[in-house]
Amino acid sequence: MKKFLKILLKIIGALLLIGVIGFGILYAIYNEPIPEGKSGSAADALAKKMLKAVNHEAYKNTRYLEWSFAGGAHKYKWDKENGKVEVIWDNYKVNLNLNDTSSSLVNKNGAIVTAKESRDIINTAWDYFNNDSFWLVAPFKVMDKGTERSIVTLEDGSEALLIKYAVGGTTPGDAYLWKLLPNGFPESYQMWVKIIPIGGIEASWDDWQIMETGLALPASHKMGPITLYMGDLRAYN
């Protein structure tokens, strides 16, 4: 048994070493620093051009958004007008109050969970919503309070929009470099975010759909071999 454990520990150690080396190689190849951009009126104008392309006015006038994330494991119905969202995953359903999370209600297996027991569940729903809604509506948030906008000139001479979030969400300090079509429509962004240790990972914004209220929403995103689907999209009043 001791001999077996020694062999097992050696195997585990070798695998960990391979993992560390592999991450180091990936980090060296793909990690990029946040680029320097030029802030000012031109950056604001580019952000407004992007908002017009995705029909920000229609977004502001849309009351309900429905989608799913994580392969359908997280499901949402967001009432933007009242600042409430229904979050469903596993055996939980949280009626999340975005303006006062302490008044949110939690159901587990159809039964109401007490306030004391629900605190961690509400925090989880809040984190899920912040992350998963960003993959849906990030283009509409480029002029939010606490954002810093600047223009970055890419190698091909085109202009990209760098957005830094000083406040808000679950991970303030994140930054995104939007690559745009000539009309301002978003194609992809590169990310510098706390949850991804390699800076500059790029994700596409694909399969755009025009909702019944007129705004445009993405149905999927690609990051290398991974595709993130947004489920059955709905936007209505």
ZICOR-V977971 format. One line per field, one symbol per residue. ss: DSSP state (A for helix, B for strand, O for the rest). A space follows every 50 residues. Layout:
ss: ???
//
This chain:
ss: OAAAAAAAAAAAAAAAAAAAAAAAAAAAAAOOOOOOOBOOAAAAAAAAAA AAAOOAAAAAOOOBBBBBBOOOOBBBBBBOOOOBBBBBBOOBBBBBBOOO AAAOBBBBOOBBOOAAAAAAAAAAAAAAAAAAAAAAAAAAAOOOOOBBBB BBBOOOOOBBBBBBBOOOOOOOOOBBBBBBOOOOOBBBBBBBOOOOOOOO BBBBOBBBBBOOOOOBBBBBBBBOOBBBBOOOOBBBO
//
